[in-house]
């Protein structure tokens, strides 16, 4: 990885597009065990490419708009290309100044609208 792991985890590719209700969000760096489509597909030779087994990726999952679970993968080379384009190396010093987020709850609480009925 070209950048610090915290940058891959804290960066939000959908920042500003938050007109949706997102709950139970999890973001982690994983080594994939089967092929997954890279949803950034910025640094690859093809418009859309797959992350191959054994490669590292950012995986995000969440309950979206109270109706379905969403999940996507981004490969590290595409994220590196995105960070390079945004010149994140200029901001490396600012990463140390970020406030730590509150401890996330260990489990997701069910609500009545999550499954179309009572919790």
C-alpha positions in Angstrom: 0.0 0.0 0.0 1.3 3.4 -1.0 -0.5 5.3 1.8 -1.3 4.7 5.5 -4.0 2.2 6.1 -6.1 4.8 8.0 -6.5 6.8 4.8 -8.0 3.9 3.0 -10.4 3.3 5.8 -11.5 6.9 6.6 -11.8 8.1 2.9 -15.4 8.1 1.7 -15.7 7.9 -2.1 -19.4 8.9 -1.8 -18.8 12.0 0.4 -21.3 14.6 -0.4 -23.8 12.2 -1.9 -25.3 11.4 1.4 -29.0 11.9 0.7 -29.6 8.3 1.8 -30.1 6.8 5.2 -27.1 4.6 6.0 -27.0 2.3 9.1 -24.7 -0.4 10.5 -21.8 0.8 8.2 -18.6 -1.3 8.3 -15.4 -0.5 6.5 -12.4 -2.7 6.5 -9.3 -3.7 4.5 -9.5 -7.3 3.4 -7.6 -9.8 1.3 -10.3 -11.2 -1.1 -10.9 -14.9 -1.4 -12.9 -14.8 -4.7 -13.1 -12.3 -7.6 -15.0 -9.1 -6.9 -15.7 -6.1 -9.3 -13.8 -3.0 -8.3 -16.3 -0.2 -8.0 -13.7 2.5 -8.5 -12.1 1.1 -11.6 -9.9 4.2 -11.9 -6.4 2.9 -12.1 -7.0 -0.2 -14.1 -6.5 -0.8 -17.9 -10.2 -1.6 -18.4 -13.3 0.6 -17.5 -14.4 -2.2 -15.1 -12.1 -4.8 -13.7 -12.1 -7.5 -11.0 -10.1 -7.8 -7.8 -8.4 -11.2 -8.0 -8.2 -13.6 -5.1 -5.3 -12.8 -2.7 -5.3 -9.0 -3.5 -6.1 -6.4 -0.9 -9.2 -4.3 -1.1 -11.4 -1.9 0.8 -14.8 -3.5 1.6 -17.7 -1.4 2.8 -21.1 -2.8 3.8 -24.2 -1.0 5.2 -27.9 -1.1 5.5 -29.2 1.5 3.0 -32.4 3.5 3.1 -34.0 1.0 5.4 -34.6 -1.4 2.6 -31.5 -3.5 1.7 -27.9 -4.4 2.5 -25.3 -2.8 0.2 -21.8 -3.9 -0.2 -18.9 -3.0 -2.5 -15.1 -3.5 -3.0 -12.4 -1.1 -4.2 -8.9 -2.3 -5.1 -5.9 -0.6 -3.6 -4.3 0.4 -6.9 -7.5 2.3 -7.9 -7.6 4.0 -4.5 -3.9 4.9 -4.9 -4.7 6.4 -8.3 -7.5 8.4 -6.8 -5.4 9.7 -4.0 -2.6 10.6 -6.4 -5.0 12.6 -8.5 -6.3 14.4 -5.4 -2.7 15.0 -4.2 -3.3 13.4 -0.8 0.4 13.4 -0.2 0.0 17.1 0.5 -2.3 16.3 3.4 -0.4 13.4 5.0 0.5 15.6 8.0 -3.2 16.4 8.6 -4.0 12.7 9.2 -2.4 12.8 12.6 -4.7 15.7 13.6 -7.9 13.8 12.9 -10.1 13.3 15.9 -10.7 9.6 16.7 -14.2 8.6 15.9 -16.4 7.3 18.8 -16.3 3.6 19.4 -18.8 2.0 17.1 -21.4 -0.3 18.7 -20.5 -4.0 18.5 -23.8 -5.0 17.0 -26.4 -3.4 14.7 -29.7 -2.6 16.4 -32.8 -3.8 14.5 -35.4 -1.2 13.8 -39.0 -1.8 12.6 -38.3 -0.4 9.1 -35.3 -2.6 8.4 -37.2 -5.7 7.7 -40.7 -4.4 6.9 -42.1 -5.4 10.3 -41.6 -5.3 14.0 -38.0 -5.3 15.4 
